[in-house]
Amino acid sequence: MSTREKIQEDVDVAEMESNQNEIVLYNDDVNTFDHVINCLIYACEHTPEQAEQCSIIVHYKGKCTVKTGEYEELKPRCTMLLEAGLSAEII
C-alpha cells in the first residue's frame, strides 16, 4: 500500500466518522434509575446492562453519550427520551 493510498483511506474514515451525531443524556434530580434504564432500553434499544451502565455514568459524570448515528435516525429516539421527561440533546 502506498503512502498516498493510506492517506486517502484515513481521510475516508474521518469523513465517515464526522457524519455521526450523538444523543447525549444529562443528569437530573427528578427521574429514577429504573425510569432512565427503561427509557434507554425502549428508545435506544440498549440491553439492560448497557442502559444501567449509561444511567450510572449520567448520575456520576452528569452526562453520557447513549446513541451514535445519523441525525435522521437519532431524532425520533431523542424525541422519545424527551417525551419521557429525560434531558437529552443531539450533538
N, C-alpha and C positions, 0 to 999 in steps of 0.2 A: 504494500500500500504506500503510495507516495505521500509526501507531506501535504500536497495540495488536496488530495482526497480526504485525508484525515481532518484538515481544517474545515472542508466543506461539510463533512459528517458532523463535526462539532457544532457548526452553525445551524444545520438542520435540526439537531436535537434541541438546541437552545431555543429555536423558533417554535418548536412543538411545545416545549415546556412553558413558554411565555404566553401561550394562548389559554393556559389553565387559570381558572379562578378558584377561590376558596370560600367556603362558608365558615365564618368564624363565630363561635358561640361564646357569649360573655356570661360571667357570673352575675347572679342577682341574689337578693336575700328573701325571695318570695317562693321560688319553686323548690320542691323536694327532689332528692336524688332519684327516687322512683319515677317521678314525673319526667325528669330530664332523660333518664335512661329509656323509658317507654317512648318518648318523642323521638329520640335518636334511632331507636330500632325501627319505628314506623316511617319516619320521614327520610332518613338517610340510609336505611337498610343495613344498619350496623348489627353485628352479632351482639348478644347480651354482654359479652366480655368487652368488646370494643366500646359499647355505649357506657359501661361502667367506668372504664379507664378514662374516657373523654370527660365524663362528669367529674371525676376526681381531679383531673388536670384543670378543668374550669374552676373548680372550687378553690384549689390552692394557688393556681397561677393567674386566675382572673379571666383567662380566655383560652380557647383551643380551636384549632382548625379541625372541623368534623367531617368535611367532604371537599374533595377537589375535583374539578372537571370544567366542562364548557359552561359558559354563563347560562345558556338556554336550558341546560339540564339542571343546574343548581337553583334557578329562580323558583320553580314550584316547590322544591324541597325547603328552601329558606322561608317561603311563604307559610308552609305548614308549621315550621318551628315558631314563626312569629304569631300565627293564629293560636298556637297552643300556649302563648304567653311567655315564650322564651325571648331572650335578647340575642339577635344574630344579625349578621350582615354578610353580603358577598363582597369580597375584595379581589 
